[in-house]
Amino acid sequence: MVDDRKLAVLRAIVEDYVSTNEPVGSKALADRHNLGVSPATIRNDMAALEEQGYIQQPHTSAGRVPTDKGYRLFVDRLSQVKPLTGAERRAIETFLAGAIDLDEIVTRTVRLLAQLTRQVAVVQYPSLTRSTVRHVEIVPLSERRVMLVLITNTGRVEQRVVELPDAIGDDRVAHLRAVLNASLDGCGLSNVPDRVADLPDRLAAEDRPVAATLLSVILESLVERHEEKIVFAGAANLAAADFSVGLRDVLEALEEQVVLMRLLGETGDLSELTVRIGSENPYTGLRGTSFVAAGYGAGDKELARLGVLGPTRMDYPVTMGAVRAVARYVGQILAGS
């Protein structure tokens, strides 16, 4: 158990090491921080923290640096994350609000996170299994050709040009559009096959071939896009970071979609941040990194997760505040789209 005084010393060590990237000594702590105790007491507290595994001495006669265990205690005992400034909040809102579709929302989000934190940003697309149909549009292109557009509640848009077996007029197009929307509005994408299984049988004979063709295209679109998709940005920021493992290992891990999926981990409460530090990461190539993640969604429904990857020597209050704020803004945009 670490008492409040030793926790204050640990907090000061973490803050100084993150700021300077240099091992921290007792004299520096006494000079830079108002800890209210003598340098001798600070040395004793540092010795106790080292014995308990929260800090370590990288070189003989050098100062101390935090361990993964020390960072974990620091994060767990944070009183609050660093809030964004008013200017930062307005800039985020303006930047993200300019996106016109889901792809641009994700692209802007990953770029924004990388810029705010100067780390590697990772964003997961909303899973189709958690999406619902918002609208189906049928746009006539000719008598036997239409464009079929499927729009989900997460902003995902699937569109296909469909060759029809029969010529079709505007009245029949409007009728089929109404029938499809009545059947699919609010339907989870994973439930679409069951919802439309007997739909052609409920239509007039003349509409069945066209309806069957349109439904076939809808189902093909869902099957083709069933995979999870993840994007990342800010890999160039790794050049300025320091890692206890090789940079090559980190880059290789980032290229693996499966690794990134594991890194994002299980979804949880939207209000919670997940912080994995060093050896807590499931992939050995990322044992020298920390990952801060949060869920984003529409309303109270989590759709996917986003996060930031960087060295364990990370400014956790700033990074956690940025991840949480961006996740909330993305959720607000999706809820209002």
LOKE-218836 format. One line per 3 residues: their letters; for each residue z negated, y, x negated of N, C-alpha, C, O. Coordinates in steps of 0.2 Angstrom, whole numbers. Example, Ala and Ser with C-alpha at 12.3 -4.5 7.8 and 13.67 -1.06 7.14 Angstrom:
% residues 2
as	-39 -28 -66 -39 -22 -62 -39 -16 -66 -42 -17 -71 ~ -35 -11 -64 -36 -5 -68 -39 0 -64 -40 6 -67
This chain:
% residues 337
mvd	0 -6 -4 0 0 0 0 6 -4 -4 7 -9 ~ 4 11 -3 5 17 -7 2 23 -3 4 24 2 ~ -3 26 -6 -7 31 -3 -2 38 -3 3 38 -6
drk	-4 43 1 0 49 1 1 52 -5 7 55 -6 ~ -4 52 -10 -3 56 -16 3 52 -20 7 55 -23 ~ 2 46 -21 7 42 -24 14 42 -21 19 43 -24
lav	14 43 -14 21 43 -11 24 50 -12 30 51 -13 ~ 20 55 -13 22 62 -15 25 62 -22 30 65 -23 ~ 22 58 -26 25 57 -33 31 54 -33 36 56 -36
lra	32 48 -29 38 45 -29 43 49 -26 49 49 -28 ~ 42 53 -21 47 57 -17 49 62 -22 55 63 -23 ~ 45 65 -27 47 70 -32 52 66 -37 56 69 -39
ive	50 60 -39 54 57 -44 61 56 -41 66 57 -44 ~ 61 53 -35 68 52 -32 72 58 -31 78 59 -33 ~ 69 64 -29 73 70 -28 75 73 -35 81 75 -35
dyv	71 72 -40 73 75 -47 78 70 -50 83 73 -53 ~ 78 64 -49 83 59 -52 89 60 -48 95 60 -52 ~ 89 61 -42 96 62 -38 99 68 -40 105 69 -41
stn	95 73 -42 97 80 -43 100 80 -51 105 83 -52 ~ 97 77 -55 98 78 -62 102 72 -65 105 72 -71 ~ 101 66 -62 103 60 -65 100 58 -72 103 55 -76
epv	94 61 -73 90 60 -79 83 57 -77 80 58 -72 ~ 81 52 -81 74 49 -80 69 55 -80 70 60 -83 ~ 64 54 -76 59 59 -74 53 58 -77 50 52 -76
gsk	50 63 -81 43 62 -84 38 65 -80 39 69 -76 ~ 32 64 -82 26 67 -79 26 75 -80 24 78 -75 ~ 28 77 -86 27 84 -87 32 88 -82 31 93 -80
ala	38 85 -82 43 88 -77 41 88 -70 42 93 -67 ~ 38 83 -68 35 83 -61 30 88 -60 30 92 -55 ~ 25 89 -65 20 94 -65 23 101 -64 21 106 -61
drh	29 102 -68 32 109 -69 36 111 -63 36 116 -60 ~ 39 106 -60 44 107 -54 41 106 -47 44 109 -43 ~ 35 103 -47 33 101 -40 25 103 -40 22 102 -44
nlg	24 106 -34 17 108 -33 13 102 -30 12 101 -24 ~ 11 97 -34 8 91 -32 1 91 -31 -3 87 -29 ~ -2 97 -34 -9 98 -33 -14 94 -38 -20 93 -36
vsp	-11 90 -43 -15 86 -47 -13 88 -54 -8 91 -55 ~ -17 85 -59 -15 86 -66 -10 82 -69 -8 77 -65 ~ -7 83 -74 -2 79 -77 -4 72 -79 -1 67 -78
ati	-11 72 -80 -14 65 -82 -14 61 -76 -13 55 -76 ~ -16 64 -70 -16 60 -64 -9 58 -62 -8 52 -59 ~ -4 62 -63 3 60 -61 5 54 -66 8 50 -63
rnd	3 54 -72 4 49 -76 1 42 -74 4 37 -74 ~ -5 43 -71 -8 37 -69 -5 34 -62 -4 28 -61 ~ -3 39 -58 1 37 -52 7 34 -54 9 29 -50
maa	11 37 -59 17 34 -61 16 27 -63 20 22 -62 ~ 11 26 -67 9 19 -70 8 14 -64 10 8 -64 ~ 5 16 -59 3 12 -53 10 11 -49 11 5 -47
lee	14 16 -48 20 15 -45 25 10 -49 28 6 -46 ~ 25 10 -55 29 6 -59 26 -1 -59 30 -6 -58 ~ 20 -2 -59 17 -9 -58 18 -12 -52 19 -18 -51
qgy	19 -8 -47 21 -11 -40 28 -11 -39 30 -14 -33 ~ 32 -9 -44 39 -10 -43 43 -5 -40 49 -6 -38 ~ 40 1 -39 44 6 -36 48 11 -40 53 14 -39
iqq	46 11 -47 50 14 -52 50 10 -58 46 5 -59 ~ 54 12 -63 55 8 -69 57 13 -75 59 18 -74 ~ 56 10 -81 57 14 -87 64 11 -90 63 6 -93
pht	69 15 -89 75 12 -92 76 11 -99 79 7 -102 ~ 72 16 -103 72 16 -110 65 17 -113 61 20 -109 ~ 63 15 -119 57 16 -122 56 23 -123 61 27 -125
sag	50 26 -121 48 33 -122 52 38 -117 52 44 -118 ~ 56 35 -112 60 39 -107 55 40 -101 50 36 -100 ~ 58 44 -97 55 45 -90 56 39 -86 59 34 -88
rvp	54 40 -79 55 34 -75 61 36 -70 63 41 -68 ~ 64 30 -67 69 31 -62 67 26 -56 63 21 -57 ~ 69 28 -50 67 24 -44 71 17 -45 76 16 -47
tdk	68 12 -42 71 5 -41 73 5 -34 72 10 -30 ~ 77 0 -32 79 -1 -25 73 -1 -20 73 1 -15 ~ 68 -4 -23 61 -4 -19 59 3 -18 56 4 -12
gyr	59 7 -23 57 14 -22 61 18 -18 58 22 -14 ~ 68 17 -18 72 20 -13 71 18 -6 71 22 -2 ~ 69 12 -5 68 9 1 62 13 4 62 15 10
lfv	56 13 0 50 16 3 52 24 4 49 26 9 ~ 55 27 0 57 34 1 61 35 8 59 39 11 ~ 66 31 9 70 31 15 65 30 21 65 33 26
drl	61 24 21 57 22 26 52 27 28 50 28 34 ~ 50 31 23 44 36 24 47 43 25 43 48 25 ~ 54 44 26 56 51 27 54 54 33 54 50 38
sqv	51 60 33 49 63 39 55 65 43 54 65 50 ~ 60 67 40 66 69 44 72 69 39 71 70 33 ~ 78 68 42 84 69 38 86 77 38 83 81 42
kpl	90 79 34 92 86 33 97 88 38 102 85 38 ~ 95 92 43 100 94 48 106 98 45 105 102 40 ~ 111 98 48 117 102 46 116 109 48 112 111 53
tga	119 114 44 119 121 46 123 122 52 127 118 54 ~ 122 128 55 126 130 61 133 130 59 138 128 63 ~ 135 133 53 142 133 51 145 126 50 151 125 52
err	141 122 47 143 115 46 145 111 53 150 108 54 ~ 140 112 58 141 110 65 147 112 68 151 109 71 ~ 148 119 68 154 122 71 161 119 67 166 118 71
aie	160 119 61 166 116 57 168 109 59 174 107 60 ~ 163 105 60 164 98 62 167 98 69 172 94 70 ~ 164 101 73 166 101 80 173 104 81 177 101 85
tfl	175 109 77 182 112 78 187 107 75 192 106 77 ~ 185 104 69 190 99 65 191 93 70 197 91 70 ~ 186 90 73 187 84 76 190 85 83 194 81 86
aga	188 91 86 191 92 93 198 93 93 202 93 98 ~ 201 95 87 208 96 86 212 89 87 219 89 87 ~ 209 83 86 213 77 86 216 76 93 213 77 98
idl	222 73 93 225 72 100 225 65 102 226 63 108 ~ 223 60 98 223 53 100 218 49 96 215 52 91 ~ 217 43 97 212 39 94 213 39 86 209 39 82
dei	219 37 84 221 37 77 219 43 73 217 43 68 ~ 221 49 76 219 55 73 212 56 73 209 59 68 ~ 208 54 78 201 55 78 198 51 72 194 54 69
vtr	200 45 71 197 41 66 199 44 59 195 44 55 ~ 206 46 59 208 48 52 204 55 50 202 56 45 ~ 203 59 55 199 65 54 192 64 52 189 67 48
tvr	189 59 56 182 57 55 181 55 48 176 57 45 ~ 185 50 45 184 47 39 185 52 33 181 52 28 ~ 190 57 34 191 62 29 185 67 29 182 69 24
lla	182 69 35 177 73 36 171 70 33 167 74 29 ~ 169 64 34 163 61 31 163 61 23 158 62 20 ~ 169 59 21 170 59 14 169 66 11 166 67 5
qlt	171 71 14 171 78 11 163 81 12 161 84 7 ~ 160 79 17 153 81 18 148 78 13 144 82 11 ~ 149 72 12 145 68 8 147 67 1 143 65 -4
rqv	153 68 -1 156 67 -7 155 60 -9 154 58 -15 ~ 155 55 -4 155 48 -5 161 45 -2 166 48 0 ~ 161 38 -2 166 34 1 164 34 9 159 31 10
avv	169 36 13 167 35 20 171 29 23 177 28 21 ~ 168 26 28 171 20 31 170 21 39 165 22 41 ~ 176 20 42 175 21 50 179 15 53 184 13 51
qyp	175 12 58 178 6 61 181 8 68 178 12 72 ~ 187 6 69 190 7 76 186 4 81 183 -1 80 ~ 186 7 87 183 4 93 186 -3 94 192 -3 94
slt	182 -8 95 184 -14 96 187 -15 103 185 -12 108 ~ 193 -19 104 196 -20 110 191 -23 115 191 -23 121 ~ 187 -28 112 182 -31 116 177 -27 120 174 -29 125
rst	176 -21 117 172 -16 120 175 -11 124 172 -6 126 ~ 182 -11 125 186 -6 128 187 -8 135 188 -14 137 ~ 189 -3 139 191 -4 146 197 0 147 199 5 144
vrh	201 -2 152 207 1 154 206 7 158 202 7 163 ~ 209 13 156 208 19 159 214 21 164 213 23 169 ~ 220 19 161 226 21 165 232 17 163 232 15 157
vei	236 15 167 242 12 166 248 16 168 248 18 174 ~ 252 18 164 258 22 166 265 18 165 266 15 160 ~ 269 19 170 276 16 169 281 22 170 281 26 175
vpl	284 23 164 289 29 164 296 26 164 298 23 160 ~ 300 27 170 307 25 170 311 28 164 311 34 164 ~ 315 24 161 320 26 156 327 26 158 332 29 157
ser	328 20 162 335 19 165 333 14 171 328 13 173 ~ 338 12 174 337 7 180 334 1 178 330 -2 182 ~ 335 -2 172 332 -8 170 328 -7 164 327 -12 160
rvm	326 -1 163 321 0 157 316 5 158 317 10 161 ~ 310 3 156 304 8 157 300 8 151 300 3 147 ~ 296 13 150 291 13 145 284 12 148 282 15 153
lvl	281 6 146 274 5 148 269 7 144 269 6 138 ~ 264 11 146 259 14 142 252 12 145 251 13 151 ~ 248 9 140 241 7 142 236 11 138 236 12 132
itn	232 15 142 227 19 139 220 17 140 218 15 146 ~ 216 16 135 209 14 136 204 19 136 206 25 135 ~ 198 18 138 193 23 138 191 25 131 188 31 131
tgr	193 22 126 191 24 119 197 28 116 196 31 110 ~ 202 30 120 208 34 118 213 30 114 218 33 112 ~ 213 23 114 218 19 111 224 19 116 223 19 122
veq	230 20 113 236 20 117 241 15 115 243 15 109 ~ 243 10 119 248 5 118 254 7 122 253 8 128 ~ 260 7 119 266 9 123 271 4 120 272 3 114
rvv	275 2 125 281 -3 124 287 -1 128 286 1 134 ~ 293 -1 126 299 -1 130 300 -8 133 301 -12 129 ~ 301 -8 139 302 -15 142 308 -15 146 310 -11 150
elp	312 -21 144 318 -22 148 317 -26 154 313 -32 153 ~ 319 -24 160 317 -27 166 322 -32 168 328 -31 167 ~ 320 -37 172 325 -42 174 329 -40 180 335 -42 181
dai	327 -34 184 331 -32 189 331 -24 189 326 -21 186 ~ 336 -21 192 336 -14 192 330 -12 197 328 -15 202 ~ 327 -6 195 321 -4 199 321 4 200 323 8 196
gdd	320 6 207 320 13 208 313 16 208 308 13 206 ~ 313 23 209 307 27 208 302 25 212 296 24 211 ~ 303 23 219 298 21 224 295 15 221 289 14 222
rva	299 10 219 296 3 217 292 4 211 286 1 210 ~ 294 9 206 290 10 200 283 13 202 278 11 200 ~ 283 18 207 277 21 209 272 16 212 266 16 211
hlr	275 11 216 271 6 219 268 1 214 262 0 215 ~ 272 -1 209 269 -5 204 264 -2 200 259 -5 198 ~ 265 5 199 260 9 195 254 9 199 248 8 196
avl	254 10 205 248 10 209 244 4 209 238 3 209 ~ 248 -2 210 245 -8 210 242 -10 204 236 -13 204 ~ 245 -9 198 242 -10 192 236 -6 191 231 -9 188
nas	236 0 192 230 4 191 224 2 196 218 2 194 ~ 226 0 202 220 -2 206 217 -8 204 211 -10 205 ~ 221 -13 201 219 -19 198 215 -18 192 210 -22 190
ldg	217 -14 187 215 -14 180 210 -8 179 207 -8 173 ~ 210 -3 183 206 3 181 198 1 180 195 -2 184 ~ 196 2 174 189 1 172 188 -7 170 182 -9 169
cgl	193 -10 170 193 -17 168 192 -18 160 196 -15 157 ~ 187 -22 158 187 -23 151 193 -27 148 196 -31 152 ~ 196 -25 142 202 -28 140 201 -35 139 206 -39 140
snv	196 -38 137 195 -45 137 195 -49 144 197 -55 144 ~ 194 -45 149 195 -48 156 201 -47 159 202 -49 165 ~ 206 -43 156 212 -42 159 216 -48 161 219 -49 167
pdr	217 -53 157 220 -59 159 218 -62 165 222 -64 169 ~ 211 -63 166 209 -66 172 210 -61 178 212 -64 184 ~ 210 -55 177 211 -50 183 218 -50 185 219 -49 191
vad	223 -51 181 230 -51 183 233 -58 184 239 -58 186 ~ 229 -63 183 232 -70 184 236 -71 190 242 -74 190 ~ 234 -69 196 237 -70 202 240 -64 205 242 -64 211
lpd	241 -58 201 243 -52 204 251 -53 206 252 -50 212 ~ 255 -56 203 262 -56 206 262 -60 212 266 -58 217 ~ 258 -65 214 258 -68 220 256 -64 226 257 -65 232
rla	253 -58 224 250 -54 229 255 -48 231 254 -44 235 ~ 261 -48 227 266 -43 228 272 -46 233 273 -52 234 ~ 276 -41 235 282 -43 239 287 -47 234 286 -46 228
aed	291 -52 236 295 -56 232 299 -52 228 300 -54 222 ~ 302 -46 230 307 -42 226 303 -39 220 306 -38 215 ~ 296 -38 220 293 -35 215 290 -40 210 288 -38 204
rpv	290 -46 211 287 -51 207 290 -52 200 286 -52 195 ~ 296 -53 199 299 -53 193 298 -47 188 296 -48 182 ~ 298 -41 191 297 -35 187 289 -35 185 287 -34 179
aat	285 -37 190 278 -37 189 276 -42 183 272 -40 179 ~ 279 -48 184 277 -53 179 279 -51 172 276 -52 167 ~ 285 -47 171 287 -45 165 283 -40 162 281 -40 156
lls	281 -35 166 276 -30 164 269 -33 162 267 -31 157 ~ 267 -37 166 260 -40 164 261 -44 157 256 -44 154 ~ 266 -48 156 267 -51 150 267 -47 144 264 -48 139
vil	270 -41 145 270 -36 139 263 -33 138 261 -32 132 ~ 259 -32 144 252 -30 143 248 -35 139 244 -33 135 ~ 249 -41 141 245 -46 138 247 -47 131 242 -48 126
esl	253 -47 129 255 -47 122 252 -42 118 251 -43 112 ~ 252 -36 121 249 -30 117 242 -31 115 240 -30 110 ~ 238 -34 120 231 -35 119 230 -41 114 226 -40 109
ver	234 -46 114 234 -51 109 235 -49 102 232 -50 97 ~ 241 -45 101 243 -42 95 238 -37 92 237 -37 86 ~ 234 -34 96 229 -29 93 222 -31 94 217 -27 94
hee	221 -38 94 214 -40 95 210 -40 88 203 -40 89 ~ 213 -39 83 209 -39 76 205 -32 76 207 -27 78 ~ 200 -33 72 196 -27 70 199 -23 65 203 -26 61
kiv	199 -16 65 202 -12 60 197 -7 57 193 -4 61 ~ 198 -6 51 193 -2 47 197 2 42 202 0 39 ~ 195 9 42 199 13 37 193 16 33 188 17 35
fag	195 18 27 190 22 22 194 27 18 200 27 18 ~ 190 32 16 193 38 12 188 40 7 182 38 8 ~ 190 43 2 185 46 -3 184 42 -9 179 43 -12
aan	189 37 -10 188 32 -16 188 36 -22 184 34 -27 ~ 191 42 -22 191 46 -28 184 49 -30 183 50 -36 ~ 180 49 -25 173 51 -26 169 46 -31 164 48 -34
laa	171 40 -31 168 35 -35 168 37 -43 164 35 -46 ~ 173 41 -45 174 43 -52 168 47 -54 167 47 -60 ~ 165 51 -49 160 55 -51 153 52 -51 148 54 -52
adf	153 45 -48 147 42 -47 145 37 -52 149 36 -57 ~ 139 35 -53 136 31 -58 134 24 -54 130 25 -49 ~ 136 19 -57 134 12 -54 131 8 -59 133 7 -65
svg	126 4 -56 123 -1 -61 128 -8 -61 127 -12 -66 ~ 133 -8 -57 138 -13 -57 145 -10 -58 145 -4 -58 ~ 150 -14 -60 156 -11 -62 160 -7 -57 159 -9 -51
lrd	163 -2 -58 167 1 -53 173 -3 -50 174 -3 -44 ~ 175 -8 -54 180 -12 -52 178 -16 -46 181 -18 -41 ~ 171 -19 -47 168 -23 -41 168 -19 -35 169 -22 -30
vle	166 -13 -35 166 -8 -29 173 -7 -26 173 -8 -20 ~ 178 -6 -30 184 -5 -28 187 -11 -24 190 -11 -19 ~ 186 -17 -28 188 -23 -25 185 -25 -18 188 -27 -13
ale	178 -23 -18 175 -24 -11 178 -20 -6 178 -22 0 ~ 179 -14 -7 182 -9 -2 189 -11 0 191 -10 6 ~ 193 -15 -4 199 -17 -2 199 -23 3 204 -25 6
eqv	193 -26 4 192 -32 8 190 -30 15 184 -28 16 ~ 194 -31 20 192 -30 27 185 -34 29 181 -31 32 ~ 185 -40 27 179 -44 29 173 -41 26 168 -41 29
vlm	173 -39 20 168 -36 16 165 -30 20 159 -29 21 ~ 170 -26 22 168 -20 25 165 -21 32 161 -17 34 ~ 168 -26 35 165 -28 42 158 -30 41 153 -29 45
rll	156 -34 36 150 -37 35 145 -31 33 139 -30 35 ~ 148 -26 29 144 -20 27 142 -16 33 136 -14 33 ~ 146 -15 38 145 -12 44 139 -15 48 135 -12 51
get	139 -22 48 134 -26 50 134 -26 58 139 -24 61 ~ 129 -29 61 128 -29 68 127 -23 71 124 -18 68 ~ 130 -22 77 129 -15 81 122 -15 83 118 -20 84
gdl	119 -9 84 113 -8 86 112 -2 91 117 0 94 ~ 106 1 91 105 6 95 108 12 92 108 14 86 ~ 112 16 97 116 22 94 111 27 91 114 31 86
sel	105 27 93 101 33 90 98 31 83 95 35 80 ~ 99 25 81 97 22 74 102 23 69 108 21 70 ~ 99 24 63 103 24 57 102 18 53 96 15 53
tvr	107 15 50 105 9 46 106 11 39 112 13 37 ~ 102 9 34 102 11 27 101 4 23 96 1 24 ~ 106 2 20 106 -4 15 106 -1 8 111 3 6
igs	101 -3 4 100 -1 -2 101 -6 -8 97 -11 -7 ~ 106 -5 -12 106 -10 -18 107 -17 -16 112 -19 -13 ~ 102 -21 -18 102 -28 -17 101 -30 -10 102 -36 -8
enp	100 -26 -5 100 -27 2 107 -28 5 108 -31 10 ~ 112 -26 1 119 -27 3 121 -34 2 120 -37 -3 ~ 125 -37 7 127 -44 7 132 -46 2 132 -52 0
ytg	136 -41 -1 141 -43 -5 139 -41 -12 137 -35 -14 ~ 139 -46 -17 137 -45 -24 140 -39 -27 137 -36 -31 ~ 146 -38 -26 150 -32 -29 147 -25 -27 149 -20 -30
lrg	143 -25 -22 141 -19 -19 133 -18 -21 130 -14 -18 ~ 130 -22 -25 123 -22 -26 121 -16 -29 115 -14 -29 ~ 125 -12 -32 123 -6 -35 124 0 -31 124 6 -33
tsf	126 -1 -25 127 4 -20 122 5 -14 119 0 -13 ~ 123 10 -11 119 11 -4 124 12 1 129 16 0 ~ 122 10 7 127 11 13 123 14 19 118 11 21
vaa	125 20 21 122 23 27 126 22 33 132 25 33 ~ 124 19 39 129 18 44 126 20 51 119 20 51 ~ 130 22 56 127 23 62 133 21 67 139 21 66
gyg	130 20 73 135 18 79 138 24 82 134 29 83 ~ 144 24 85 146 29 89 149 26 95 151 21 95 ~ 149 30 101 151 27 107 152 33 112 151 39 111
agd	154 30 118 155 35 124 149 34 128 148 28 131 ~ 146 39 130 140 39 133 134 35 130 133 36 124 ~ 131 30 133 126 26 130 129 19 128 125 15 126
kel	136 18 127 139 12 125 141 13 118 146 17 117 ~ 139 9 114 141 9 107 148 5 107 149 0 110 ~ 153 8 103 160 6 103 161 3 96 165 -2 95
arl	159 6 91 160 4 84 155 8 79 150 11 82 ~ 156 7 73 151 10 68 155 14 63 161 13 61 ~ 152 19 59 155 22 54 149 23 49 143 22 50
gvl	151 24 42 146 25 37 149 28 31 154 30 30 ~ 144 28 26 146 31 19 143 26 14 137 24 14 ~ 147 25 9 145 21 3 145 25 -3 149 29 -4
gpt	140 24 -7 139 28 -13 134 24 -18 131 19 -16 ~ 132 27 -23 127 24 -28 120 25 -25 119 29 -20 ~ 116 20 -27 109 20 -25 106 27 -26 101 29 -23
rmd	108 31 -31 106 37 -33 109 42 -28 114 46 -30 ~ 108 42 -22 111 46 -17 106 51 -14 100 49 -13 ~ 109 56 -11 104 61 -8 104 58 -1 108 60 4
ypv	99 54 1 98 51 7 97 56 13 100 55 18 ~ 93 61 12 92 65 18 98 68 20 100 69 26 ~ 102 71 16 108 74 17 114 69 20 117 71 25
tmg	114 63 17 119 58 19 117 56 26 122 55 30 ~ 111 54 27 109 52 33 110 57 39 112 55 44 ~ 109 63 37 110 68 42 117 69 44 119 70 50
avr	122 69 39 129 70 40 132 64 44 136 65 49 ~ 130 58 42 132 52 46 130 52 53 134 51 58 ~ 124 54 55 121 54 61 125 59 65 127 58 71
ava	126 65 62 129 71 66 136 69 68 139 70 73 ~ 140 67 63 147 65 64 148 60 69 152 60 74 ~ 143 55 69 144 49 74 143 52 81 146 50 86
ryv	138 57 82 137 60 88 143 64 91 145 63 97 ~ 146 68 86 152 72 88 158 67 90 161 69 95 ~ 159 62 87 164 57 88 163 54 95 167 54 99
gqi	157 52 96 155 49 103 156 54 109 159 53 114 ~ 154 61 107 155 66 113 163 67 114 165 68 120 ~ 167 67 109 174 67 110 177 62 114 181 63 118
lag	175 55 112 178 50 116 175 50 123 179 48 127 ~ 169 52 124 167 52 131 170 57 135 171 56 141 ~ 173 62 132 176 67 136 184 67 136 187 71 139
s	186 62 132 193 61 132 196 58 138 202 57 138
